Structure formats: structure tokens, C-alpha cells
Amino acid sequence: MGTETKIVRIELAGCTNTLLREIPDRDIMRRDVAKTYALAMRSSEAVDWGRVNAAIVERWSVSGLEWIKRQAHSGKCFKD
């Protein structure tokens, strides 16, 4: 018997709305938003990045947006 590798793909639905709900929520931290941002980047769904990024800057700042993007692109947001 051989071993089989099964690839699982997770798709986030409603990416823009999910992010726009998470960003102003004071119980949700930057790392949490970075995780959702990472999933949205990999989603086949269109994302309104202008609105999402503007909401992030409004809450955290331009450097906060840059941090979230670095975490999302690198996948570091998923590491504890």
C-alpha cells in the first residue's frame, strides 16, 4: 500500500466584506487580519483591495498595513 497525498484547498468567500467587518473590530488584532488577508490573497474571488487597505490604514496606519501585508505574503501570520 502506497501513501497518498491529498491536497486540500480552502477558499474564503466574501473576502472584502469579511475583512471590512474584521478590521474595525477591537477584539481582532493585526495578526488575525493578516491571516484573513492571506486567505483573501489566495482566493479566486475579486477583492476590493483599495477599500480593505484604506480601512487598515484608518485603524492602524500605513506601517500597520505594511506589517499586515508582510505577514500575509510570508505566511508568518499562521505561525505562533
MOPAC internal coordinates of N, CA, C and O (Angstrom, degrees):
PM7 1SCF
backbone

  N    0.0000 0     0.00 0     0.00 0    0    0    0
  C    1.4435 1     0.00 0     0.00 0    1    0    0
  C    1.5257 1   109.49 1     0.00 0    2    1    0
  O    1.2310 1   120.93 1   -51.34 1    3    2    1
  N    1.3176 1   115.82 1   128.66 1    3    2    1
  C    1.4566 1   120.81 1   178.26 1    5    3    2
  C    1.5112 1   111.14 1   -91.82 1    6    5    3
  O    1.2310 1   122.30 1   -16.43 1    7    6    5
  N    1.2852 1   113.19 1   163.57 1    7    6    5
  C    1.4639 1   117.21 1   176.48 1    9    7    6
  C    1.5149 1   108.62 1   -92.74 1   10    9    7
  O    1.2310 1   121.06 1   -39.77 1   11   10    9
  N    1.2965 1   115.58 1   140.23 1   11   10    9
  C    1.4475 1   121.10 1   179.44 1   13   11   10
  C    1.5209 1   109.37 1  -111.16 1   14   13   11
  O    1.2310 1   121.24 1   -40.29 1   15   14   13
  N    1.3004 1   115.24 1   139.71 1   15   14   13
  C    1.4513 1   120.50 1   175.66 1   17   15   14
  C    1.5162 1   107.94 1  -102.91 1   18   17   15
  O    1.2310 1   120.91 1   -56.72 1   19   18   17
  N    1.2861 1   115.86 1   123.28 1   19   18   17
  C    1.4517 1   120.88 1   179.40 1   21   19   18
  C    1.5212 1   108.20 1  -107.79 1   22   21   19
  O    1.2310 1   120.95 1   -55.61 1   23   22   21
  N    1.3051 1   115.79 1   124.39 1   23   22   21
  C    1.4616 1   120.69 1   178.92 1   25   23   22
  C    1.5252 1   108.44 1   -94.38 1   26   25   23
  O    1.2310 1   121.53 1   -51.86 1   27   26   25
  N    1.3148 1   114.68 1   128.14 1   27   26   25
  C    1.4549 1   120.99 1   178.91 1   29   27   26
  C    1.5198 1   108.26 1  -110.57 1   30   29   27
  O    1.2310 1   120.85 1   -51.21 1   31   30   29
  N    1.3083 1   115.98 1   128.79 1   31   30   29
  C    1.4668 1   120.63 1   178.30 1   33   31   30
  C    1.5231 1   107.94 1  -112.91 1   34   33   31
  O    1.2310 1   121.32 1   -52.87 1   35   34   33
  N    1.3042 1   115.09 1   127.13 1   35   34   33
  C    1.4608 1   120.85 1   177.81 1   37   35   34
  C    1.5189 1   108.10 1  -104.91 1   38   37   35
  O    1.2310 1   120.62 1   -49.48 1   39   38   37
  N    1.3049 1   116.42 1   130.52 1   39   38   37
  C    1.4602 1   122.17 1  -178.30 1   41   39   38
  C    1.5260 1   108.42 1  -116.01 1   42   41   39
  O    1.2310 1   120.65 1   -53.62 1   43   42   41
  N    1.3142 1   116.36 1   126.38 1   43   42   41
  C    1.4609 1   121.08 1   176.90 1   45   43   42
  C    1.5194 1   108.66 1   -88.82 1   46   45   43
  O    1.2310 1   120.42 1   -54.02 1   47   46   45
  N    1.3152 1   116.80 1   125.98 1   47   46   45
  C    1.4707 1   121.59 1   178.79 1   49   47   46
  C    1.5257 1   109.28 1   -99.07 1   50   49   47
  O    1.2310 1   120.81 1   -32.53 1   51   50   49
  N    1.3095 1   116.06 1   147.47 1   51   50   49
  C    1.4598 1   120.26 1   178.86 1   53   51   50
  C    1.5166 1   112.06 1    64.87 1   54   53   51
  O    1.2310 1   120.43 1  -136.64 1   55   54   53
  N    1.3199 1   116.79 1    43.36 1   55   54   53
  C    1.4730 1   121.65 1  -173.53 1   57   55   54
  C    1.5243 1   113.40 1   -55.21 1   58   57   55
  O    1.2310 1   120.57 1   128.42 1   59   58   57
  N    1.3242 1   116.51 1   -51.58 1   59   58   57
  C    1.4653 1   119.79 1  -177.38 1   61   59   58
  C    1.5182 1   110.72 1   -59.62 1   62   61   59
  O    1.2310 1   120.62 1   130.83 1   63   62   61
  N    1.3284 1   116.43 1   -49.17 1   63   62   61
  C    1.4683 1   119.56 1  -178.48 1   65   63   62
  C    1.5212 1   112.17 1   -65.38 1   66   65   63
  O    1.2310 1   120.35 1   142.05 1   67   66   65
  N    1.3187 1   116.93 1   -37.95 1   67   66   65
  C    1.4646 1   120.09 1   178.46 1   69   67   66
  C    1.5251 1   110.06 1   -62.04 1   70   69   67
  O    1.2310 1   120.42 1   131.62 1   71   70   69
  N    1.3166 1   116.80 1   -48.38 1   71   70   69
  C    1.4658 1   120.17 1   179.69 1   73   71   70
  C    1.5244 1   111.32 1   -63.66 1   74   73   71
  O    1.2310 1   120.23 1   137.87 1   75   74   73
  N    1.3281 1   117.16 1   -42.13 1   75   74   73
  C    1.4680 1   119.79 1  -178.82 1   77   75   74
  C    1.5270 1   112.23 1   -67.99 1   78   77   75
  O    1.2310 1   119.69 1   156.80 1   79   78   77
  N    1.3276 1   118.20 1   -23.20 1   79   78   77
  C    1.4709 1   121.30 1   173.44 1   81   79   78
  C    1.5287 1   110.56 1   -79.59 1   82   81   79
  O    1.2310 1   120.45 1   141.30 1   83   82   81
  N    1.3311 1   116.74 1   -38.70 1   83   82   81
  C    1.4662 1   120.57 1  -177.19 1   85   83   82
  C    1.5202 1   112.94 1   -71.22 1   86   85   83
  O    1.2310 1   120.23 1   136.49 1   87   86   85
  N    1.3118 1   117.16 1   -43.51 1   87   86   85
  C    1.4678 1   121.63 1  -170.35 1   89   87   86
  C    1.5288 1   113.56 1   -55.50 1   90   89   87
  O    1.2310 1   118.13 1   132.09 1   91   90   89
  N    1.3225 1   121.17 1   -47.91 1   91   90   89
  C    1.4680 1   119.09 1  -179.19 1   93   91   90
  C    1.5280 1   114.64 1   -79.42 1   94   93   91
  O    1.2310 1   119.87 1   171.37 1   95   94   93
  N    1.3147 1   117.85 1    -8.63 1   95   94   93
  C    1.4664 1   121.72 1  -178.04 1   97   95   94
  C    1.5322 1   109.67 1   -72.30 1   98   97   95
  O    1.2310 1   120.32 1   -64.97 1   99   98   97
  N    1.3213 1   116.99 1   115.03 1   99   98   97
  C    1.4711 1   121.81 1  -175.47 1  101   99   98
  C    1.5283 1   113.30 1   -68.37 1  102  101   99
  O    1.2310 1   119.70 1   166.67 1  103  102  101
  N    1.3203 1   118.18 1   -13.33 1  103  102  101
  C    1.4632 1   121.43 1   176.35 1  105  103  102
  C    1.5273 1   111.72 1   -84.83 1  106  105  103
  O    1.2310 1   120.37 1   169.83 1  107  106  105
  N    1.3276 1   116.89 1   -10.17 1  107  106  105
  C    1.4647 1   121.75 1  -178.82 1  109  107  106
  C    1.5218 1   108.63 1  -104.65 1  110  109  107
  O    1.2310 1   120.86 1   -53.89 1  111  110  109
  N    1.3173 1   115.96 1   126.11 1  111  110  109
  C    1.4582 1   122.52 1  -176.42 1  113  111  110
  C    1.5340 1   111.56 1   -93.38 1  114  113  111
  O    1.2310 1   121.02 1    -8.81 1  115  114  113
  N    1.3272 1   115.65 1   171.19 1  115  114  113
  C    1.4708 1   121.30 1  -179.69 1  117  115  114
  C    1.5203 1   112.08 1   -55.64 1  118  117  115
  O    1.2310 1   120.23 1   137.62 1  119  118  117
  N    1.3340 1   117.17 1   -42.38 1  119  118  117
  C    1.4682 1   120.28 1  -178.40 1  121  119  118
  C    1.5328 1   110.39 1   -61.11 1  122  121  119
  O    1.2310 1   120.28 1   141.38 1  123  122  121
  N    1.3225 1   117.07 1   -38.62 1  123  122  121
  C    1.4648 1   120.95 1   178.22 1  125  123  122
  C    1.5302 1   110.90 1   -63.43 1  126  125  123
  O    1.2310 1   120.87 1   135.22 1  127  126  125
  N    1.3227 1   115.95 1   -44.78 1  127  126  125
  C    1.4578 1   120.53 1   178.21 1  129  127  126
  C    1.5226 1   109.92 1   -64.73 1  130  129  127
  O    1.2310 1   119.89 1   142.20 1  131  130  129
  N    1.3260 1   117.81 1   -37.80 1  131  130  129
  C    1.4654 1   120.98 1   178.20 1  133  131  130
  C    1.5316 1   110.75 1   -61.14 1  134  133  131
  O    1.2310 1   119.92 1   142.74 1  135  134  133
  N    1.3187 1   117.77 1   -37.26 1  135  134  133
  C    1.4684 1   120.69 1   177.61 1  137  135  134
  C    1.5215 1   110.68 1   -64.31 1  138  137  135
  O    1.2310 1   120.58 1   133.36 1  139  138  137
  N    1.3188 1   116.49 1   -46.64 1  139  138  137
  C    1.4645 1   120.11 1   179.13 1  141  139  138
  C    1.5239 1   110.08 1   -65.23 1  142  141  139
  O    1.2310 1   120.48 1   140.51 1  143  142  141
  N    1.3181 1   116.69 1   -39.49 1  143  142  141
  C    1.4672 1   122.49 1   178.20 1  145  143  142
  C    1.5279 1   109.30 1   -59.64 1  146  145  143
  O    1.2310 1   120.41 1   136.00 1  147  146  145
  N    1.3303 1   116.82 1   -44.00 1  147  146  145
  C    1.4718 1   121.34 1   179.30 1  149  147  146
  C    1.5247 1   111.11 1   -62.34 1  150  149  147
  O    1.2310 1   120.29 1   136.17 1  151  150  149
  N    1.3127 1   117.05 1   -43.83 1  151  150  149
  C    1.4632 1   120.44 1   178.50 1  153  151  150
  C    1.5249 1   110.70 1   -65.09 1  154  153  151
  O    1.2310 1   120.50 1   140.67 1  155  154  153
  N    1.3340 1   116.66 1   -39.33 1  155  154  153
  C    1.4572 1   120.40 1   179.08 1  157  155  154
  C    1.5293 1   111.08 1   -64.95 1  158  157  155
  O    1.2310 1   120.11 1   142.22 1  159  158  157
  N    1.3249 1   117.39 1   -37.78 1  159  158  157
  C    1.4628 1   121.32 1   178.65 1  161  159  158
  C    1.5259 1   111.34 1   -61.01 1  162  161  159
  O    1.2310 1   120.78 1   147.05 1  163  162  161
  N    1.3086 1   116.12 1   -32.95 1  163  162  161
  C    1.4607 1   120.86 1  -176.80 1  165  163  162
  C    1.5278 1   112.78 1   -92.40 1  166  165  163
  O    1.2310 1   121.01 1   177.32 1  167  166  165
  N    1.3132 1   115.68 1    -2.68 1  167  166  165
  C    1.4586 1   121.12 1  -178.16 1  169  167  166
  C    1.5275 1   110.43 1   -77.51 1  170  169  167
  O    1.2310 1   121.18 1   -28.26 1  171  170  169
  N    1.3099 1   115.35 1   151.74 1  171  170  169
  C    1.4659 1   119.61 1   176.21 1  173  171  170
  C    1.5304 1   110.86 1   -82.29 1  174  173  171
  O    1.2310 1   120.45 1   172.39 1  175  174  173
  N    1.3164 1   116.74 1    -7.61 1  175  174  173
  C    1.4575 1   122.45 1  -178.78 1  177  175  174
  C    1.5271 1   110.53 1   -79.74 1  178  177  175
  O    1.2310 1   120.68 1   -36.06 1  179  178  177
  N    1.3223 1   116.30 1   143.94 1  179  178  177
  C    1.4648 1   120.99 1   175.72 1  181  179  178
  C    1.5316 1   109.16 1   -69.08 1  182  181  179
  O    1.2310 1   121.01 1   -41.66 1  183  182  181
  N    1.3196 1   115.67 1   138.34 1  183  182  181
  C    1.4629 1   121.99 1  -179.93 1  185  183  182
  C    1.5201 1   107.81 1  -120.93 1  186  185  183
  O    1.2310 1   120.29 1   -42.80 1  187  186  185
  N    1.3025 1   117.04 1   137.20 1  187  186  185
  C    1.4642 1   121.86 1   176.42 1  189  187  186
  C    1.5311 1   107.15 1   -85.37 1  190  189  187
  O    1.2310 1   121.39 1   -98.17 1  191  190  189
  N    1.3274 1   114.95 1    81.83 1  191  190  189
  C    1.4648 1   120.47 1  -174.84 1  193  191  190
  C    1.5204 1   111.86 1   -63.56 1  194  193  191
  O    1.2310 1   119.87 1   148.87 1  195  194  193
  N    1.3159 1   117.86 1   -31.13 1  195  194  193
  C    1.4636 1   120.31 1   178.07 1  197  195  194
  C    1.5238 1   111.69 1   -59.99 1  198  197  195
  O    1.2310 1   120.63 1   131.72 1  199  198  197
  N    1.3273 1   116.40 1   -48.28 1  199  198  197
  C    1.4729 1   120.53 1   178.86 1  201  199  198
  C    1.5207 1   111.38 1   -66.57 1  202  201  199
  O    1.2310 1   120.76 1   137.05 1  203  202  201
  N    1.3243 1   116.16 1   -42.95 1  203  202  201
  C    1.4717 1   120.41 1  -178.98 1  205  203  202
  C    1.5266 1   110.11 1   -62.81 1  206  205  203
  O    1.2310 1   120.48 1   129.97 1  207  206  205
  N    1.3240 1   116.69 1   -50.03 1  207  206  205
  C    1.4697 1   120.28 1  -178.18 1  209  207  206
  C    1.5243 1   111.70 1   -64.12 1  210  209  207
  O    1.2310 1   120.12 1   141.96 1  211  210  209
  N    1.3370 1   117.37 1   -38.04 1  211  210  209
  C    1.4697 1   120.33 1   177.77 1  213  211  210
  C    1.5319 1   110.63 1   -63.79 1  214  213  211
  O    1.2310 1   120.06 1   140.67 1  215  214  213
  N    1.3277 1   117.50 1   -39.33 1  215  214  213
  C    1.4691 1   120.98 1   178.68 1  217  215  214
  C    1.5297 1   110.58 1   -66.34 1  218  217  215
  O    1.2310 1   120.28 1   141.50 1  219  218  217
  N    1.3211 1   117.07 1   -38.50 1  219  218  217
  C    1.4706 1   120.57 1   177.92 1  221  219  218
  C    1.5250 1   110.00 1   -64.64 1  222  221  219
  O    1.2310 1   120.27 1   134.36 1  223  222  221
  N    1.3296 1   117.08 1   -45.64 1  223  222  221
  C    1.4783 1   120.99 1   179.00 1  225  223  222
  C    1.5254 1   110.18 1   -62.00 1  226  225  223
  O    1.2310 1   120.45 1   140.08 1  227  226  225
  N    1.3267 1   116.75 1   -39.92 1  227  226  225
  C    1.4668 1   120.02 1   179.72 1  229  227  226
  C    1.5242 1   111.41 1   -61.75 1  230  229  227
  O    1.2310 1   120.42 1   141.08 1  231  230  229
  N    1.3343 1   116.81 1   -38.92 1  231  230  229
  C    1.4708 1   119.30 1  -179.13 1  233  231  230
  C    1.5256 1   112.39 1   -82.15 1  234  233  231
  O    1.2310 1   120.42 1   134.10 1  235  234  233
  N    1.3465 1   116.80 1   -45.90 1  235  234  233
  C    1.4587 1   118.86 1  -170.75 1  237  235  234
  C    1.5254 1   114.81 1  -111.70 1  238  237  235
  O    1.2310 1   118.25 1   144.62 1  239  238  237
  N    1.3098 1   120.94 1   -35.38 1  239  238  237
  C    1.4682 1   124.92 1  -176.78 1  241  239  238
  C    1.5267 1   109.00 1   121.61 1  242  241  239
  O    1.2310 1   121.39 1    -9.01 1  243  242  241
  N    1.3354 1   114.95 1   170.99 1  243  242  241
  C    1.4656 1   120.55 1   178.45 1  245  243  242
  C    1.5289 1   109.56 1   -64.49 1  246  245  243
  O    1.2310 1   120.00 1   139.51 1  247  246  245
  N    1.3260 1   117.61 1   -40.49 1  247  246  245
  C    1.4695 1   119.31 1   178.98 1  249  247  246
  C    1.5250 1   110.69 1   -66.08 1  250  249  247
  O    1.2310 1   119.76 1   148.66 1  251  250  249
  N    1.3249 1   118.07 1   -31.34 1  251  250  249
  C    1.4552 1   121.24 1   174.98 1  253  251  250
  C    1.5173 1   111.18 1   -65.46 1  254  253  251
  O    1.2310 1   120.47 1   138.74 1  255  254  253
  N    1.3288 1   116.70 1   -41.26 1  255  254  253
  C    1.4636 1   121.40 1   176.28 1  257  255  254
  C    1.5221 1   110.22 1   -62.24 1  258  257  255
  O    1.2310 1   120.48 1   134.61 1  259  258  257
  N    1.3208 1   116.68 1   -45.39 1  259  258  257
  C    1.4708 1   120.25 1   179.29 1  261  259  258
  C    1.5175 1   110.82 1   -61.08 1  262  261  259
  O    1.2310 1   119.64 1   139.98 1  263  262  261
  N    1.3336 1   118.30 1   -40.02 1  263  262  261
  C    1.4646 1   122.66 1   178.71 1  265  263  262
  C    1.5320 1   110.11 1   -63.28 1  266  265  263
  O    1.2310 1   120.80 1   133.33 1  267  266  265
  N    1.3319 1   116.07 1   -46.67 1  267  266  265
  C    1.4668 1   120.56 1  -179.80 1  269  267  266
  C    1.5242 1   110.17 1   -61.18 1  270  269  267
  O    1.2310 1   120.25 1   135.80 1  271  270  269
  N    1.3295 1   117.13 1   -44.20 1  271  270  269
  C    1.4654 1   120.28 1   179.06 1  273  271  270
  C    1.5277 1   111.77 1   -62.08 1  274  273  271
  O    1.2310 1   120.11 1   136.96 1  275  274  273
  N    1.3383 1   117.39 1   -43.04 1  275  274  273
  C    1.4800 1   120.45 1   178.94 1  277  275  274
  C    1.5242 1   110.83 1   -62.00 1  278  277  275
  O    1.2310 1   120.93 1   135.45 1  279  278  277
  N    1.3200 1   115.83 1   -44.55 1  279  278  277
  C    1.4639 1   120.62 1   179.45 1  281  279  278
  C    1.5241 1   110.75 1   -63.11 1  282  281  279
  O    1.2310 1   120.39 1   136.54 1  283  282  281
  N    1.3281 1   116.87 1   -43.46 1  283  282  281
  C    1.4647 1   121.37 1  -178.47 1  285  283  282
  C    1.5240 1   111.55 1   -67.63 1  286  285  283
  O    1.2310 1   120.16 1   135.24 1  287  286  285
  N    1.3270 1   117.30 1   -44.76 1  287  286  285
  C    1.4650 1   120.73 1  -178.59 1  289  287  286
  C    1.5259 1   111.79 1   -66.76 1  290  289  287
  O    1.2310 1   120.08 1   142.46 1  291  290  289
  N    1.2967 1   117.46 1   -37.54 1  291  290  289
  C    1.4712 1   121.28 1  -177.08 1  293  291  290
  C    1.5218 1   113.07 1   -83.46 1  294  293  291
  O    1.2310 1   120.40 1   158.04 1  295  294  293
  N    1.3286 1   116.83 1   -21.96 1  295  294  293
  C    1.4547 1   120.74 1  -175.70 1  297  295  294
  C    1.5230 1   112.79 1    84.63 1  298  297  295
  O    1.2310 1   120.19 1  -178.93 1  299  298  297
  N    1.3387 1   117.23 1     1.07 1  299  298  297
  C    1.4673 1   120.90 1  -179.57 1  301  299  298
  C    1.5194 1   112.90 1   -61.72 1  302  301  299
  O    1.2310 1   120.47 1   156.48 1  303  302  301
  N    1.3304 1   116.70 1   -23.52 1  303  302  301
  C    1.4579 1   120.54 1  -179.75 1  305  303  302
  C    1.5304 1   112.12 1   -63.72 1  306  305  303
  O    1.2310 1   120.22 1   159.91 1  307  306  305
  N    1.3267 1   117.18 1   -20.09 1  307  306  305
  C    1.4644 1   121.24 1  -179.43 1  309  307  306
  C    1.5284 1   112.45 1   -90.44 1  310  309  307
  O    1.2310 1   120.42 1   174.01 1  311  310  309
  N    1.3221 1   116.81 1    -5.99 1  311  310  309
  C    1.4678 1   121.22 1  -179.30 1  313  311  310
  C    1.5245 1   109.72 1   -96.81 1  314  313  311
  O    1.2310 1   120.58 1   -43.16 1  315  314  313
  N    1.2935 1   116.51 1   136.84 1  315  314  313
  C    1.4712 1   120.17 1  -179.58 1  317  315  314
  C    1.4821 1   112.63 1   -87.00 1  318  317  315
  O    1.2310 1   120.10 1   180.00 1  319  318  317

